[in-house]
């Protein structure tokens, strides 16, 4: 009998009493177990080898929170979270998913130069737009009226860029292992680019921010349809990375300005309310670790400190903004953590401001710390595949991708410990 992922704790307790629950992924076929080091329940959600959940800051859930979309080697599928029932939605090769629409729940994806939207209920696929060579759509806004992406302005680079996109879409692990080298090479080319906004109702396209930097990681605000978060991609110590811009080209703003040599900030993401941009912050690179926050409405800044072993490739924030997650990292990554291969749940705590009326701290950075809770031991995971952890809408589970069983699959770990340590 297959357990319901998001309920069924009483059934699980019964199986524990009779010795039926697996306490670790001791075999390649284990699909549910209690992590022996943390006491948290882990469930494999996908069944097809090569399946993966979305990038950590991309919406994969339907507006009602009942389904989650993920990719497979044969296309795009969705899982019903209450029942674990999986259904294929789109079949095809070299599909690049942009996101699940926040308004309609349609899946926006591209195949080559063509943008499509697939309805999860009917499986009907609508052609949205066909883009010219060198143009790449990355994000859809929250009311599904705008696309944002990049335009390569060097004709000689367009063919090579198309090849790279196919490699990305193939989910090649060998391509991932060369990620750092590829980022350096792409940055050094200084290819002229622009970003664009495409109105899906009128077909009007507007281009802005002409530069020789690599523009990347576009992410519309989850609440403001005209506010875009994007980055100047490259080695983080060589770029001013995190930016916002409005869809009319106004209010271009650098979100974080470094104050010391080799300070880096990146892997930016929105809070669910659209008010705060969060990011990995290191002062300087590889030495002191924070998660930084910038409120786009007030300009207020927050920084939460964490230990070296708790640094993660990607951080995330719960829908209610009260918890954070980290997907860990191996010893070869920037933190060089001796014991960093864990998924973490972080409980943030701001430090008390004891300055009173002696210092005006209203415009100063508010600092705090993360109190870390380990969710799952990732020793068997190869971090060439980044876990990209994401909270479920009900904030009961953390979804991630892993190769711990030998093939890439989608997993979820329960935030509440089943067997408290």
Secondary structure as UniProt FT lines:
FT   TURN            5..6
FT   HELIX           9..17
FT   TURN            18..19
FT   TURN            28..29
FT   STRAND          32..34
FT   TURN            36..38
FT   STRAND          41..44
FT   TURN            49..50
FT   TURN            56..57
FT   TURN            63..64
FT   STRAND          67..72
FT   TURN            73..74
FT   STRAND          75..80
FT   TURN            81..84
FT   STRAND          85..91
FT   STRAND          95..100
FT   TURN            102..104
FT   STRAND          107..111
FT   TURN            112..113
FT   STRAND          114..118
FT   TURN            120..122
FT   STRAND          125..130
FT   TURN            133..134
FT   STRAND          135..140
FT   TURN            142..143
FT   STRAND          146..152
FT   HELIX           155..169
FT   TURN            170..171
FT   HELIX           173..177
FT   HELIX           179..189
FT   STRAND          193..199
FT   TURN            200..202
FT   STRAND          205..211
FT   STRAND          214..220
FT   TURN            225..226
FT   STRAND          227..233
FT   HELIX           236..238
FT   STRAND          242..246
FT   TURN            247..248
FT   STRAND          253..254
FT   TURN            261..262
FT   STRAND          264..270
FT   TURN            272..273
FT   STRAND          276..282
FT   TURN            285..287
FT   STRAND          289..295
FT   TURN            296..298
FT   STRAND          301..306
FT   HELIX           308..310
FT   STRAND          315..317
FT   TURN            319..320
FT   STRAND          323..326
FT   TURN            331..332
FT   TURN            334..335
FT   TURN            338..339
FT   STRAND          342..350
FT   TURN            356..357
FT   TURN            362..363
FT   STRAND          366..377
FT   TURN            379..380
FT   TURN            383..384
FT   STRAND          390..391
FT   TURN            393..394
FT   STRAND          397..402
FT   TURN            404..405
FT   STRAND          409..414
//
